[in-house]
């Protein structure tokens, strides 16, 4: 960088700092943290946080109890991790959160689904319905619940579009649809003591 340009840049930054230091700190933090938000583990965490906020805002606490990040035995000597469990007298809802962008292709019985970003980038991932089926079965067995008392919900957060929507059951949805889906169940399946 040549001297006059570097001096002008220093002067502009000094002036901006003296007028609004919080703005400069914010810009620097964004520049530092932006690459972190591309990491899969951070994207997954972000999707789960978005759902936690949605549950807090839209599920009444006197009716629904939300338990996040639950690890339970899988019945084969290992464990399985569940993103969210929502417990109410209307059932136990096992919520699997996927934070993706782009187009999502897959059917209910497909082994894998595809995420497509741009014309040249496709990525396969495990069918989340299968993944959540394992979660619901492990939890059902652990708690001794009937099949009708435990419900699966798969929610896609992020900037994605389910392109094969017609091949998917209604419990595969987006954040607002997740809360509506849970609240749509009105048949009492569990007494208060069980809840």
JORA-V80353 format. One record per residue. N is the residue number from 0. PHI is phi as a letter, one per 40 degrees, with the letter a starting at -180 (none if undefined). Layout:
n->[N | N]
phi->[PHI | PHI]
//
This chain:
n->[0 | 1 | 2 | 3 | 4 | 5 | 6 | 7 | 8 | 9 | 10 | 11 | 12 | 13 | 14 | 15 | 16 | 17 | 18 | 19 | 20 | 21 | 22 | 23 | 24 | 25 | 26 | 27 | 28 | 29 | 30 | 31 | 32 | 33 | 34 | 35 | 36 | 37 | 38 | 39 | 40 | 41 | 42 | 43 | 44 | 45 | 46 | 47 | 48 | 49 | 50 | 51 | 52 | 53 | 54 | 55 | 56 | 57 | 58 | 59 | 60 | 61 | 62 | 63 | 64 | 65 | 66 | 67 | 68 | 69 | 70 | 71 | 72 | 73 | 74 | 75 | 76 | 77 | 78 | 79 | 80 | 81 | 82 | 83 | 84 | 85 | 86 | 87 | 88 | 89 | 90 | 91 | 92 | 93 | 94 | 95 | 96 | 97 | 98 | 99 | 100 | 101 | 102 | 103 | 104 | 105 | 106 | 107 | 108 | 109 | 110 | 111 | 112 | 113 | 114 | 115 | 116 | 117 | 118 | 119 | 120 | 121 | 122 | 123 | 124 | 125 | 126 | 127 | 128 | 129 | 130 | 131 | 132 | 133 | 134 | 135 | 136 | 137 | 138 | 139 | 140 | 141 | 142 | 143 | 144 | 145 | 146 | 147 | 148 | 149 | 150 | 151 | 152 | 153 | 154 | 155 | 156 | 157 | 158 | 159 | 160 | 161 | 162 | 163 | 164 | 165 | 166 | 167 | 168 | 169 | 170 | 171 | 172 | 173 | 174 | 175 | 176 | 177 | 178 | 179 | 180 | 181 | 182 | 183 | 184 | 185 | 186 | 187 | 188 | 189 | 190 | 191 | 192 | 193 | 194]
phi->[none | c | d | c | c | c | c | c | c | c | c | c | c | c | c | c | c | c | c | a | c | c | c | c | c | c | c | c | c | c | c | c | c | d | c | c | c | c | c | d | c | c | c | c | c | c | c | c | c | d | c | d | c | c | c | c | c | b | b | d | c | c | b | b | b | b | b | b | f | b | b | b | c | c | g | b | g | b | b | b | b | b | c | a | b | b | b | a | c | c | h | b | b | b | b | b | b | b | b | b | b | g | c | b | b | i | b | d | b | c | c | b | b | b | b | b | b | g | c | b | b | b | a | c | a | c | d | c | c | c | d | c | c | c | c | c | c | c | c | d | c | c | c | g | c | c | d | c | c | b | b | c | b | b | b | b | b | g | c | b | b | c | c | b | d | c | c | b | c | c | c | b | a | b | d | c | c | c | c | c | c | c | c | c | c | b | c | c | b | b | c | c | c | c | d]
//
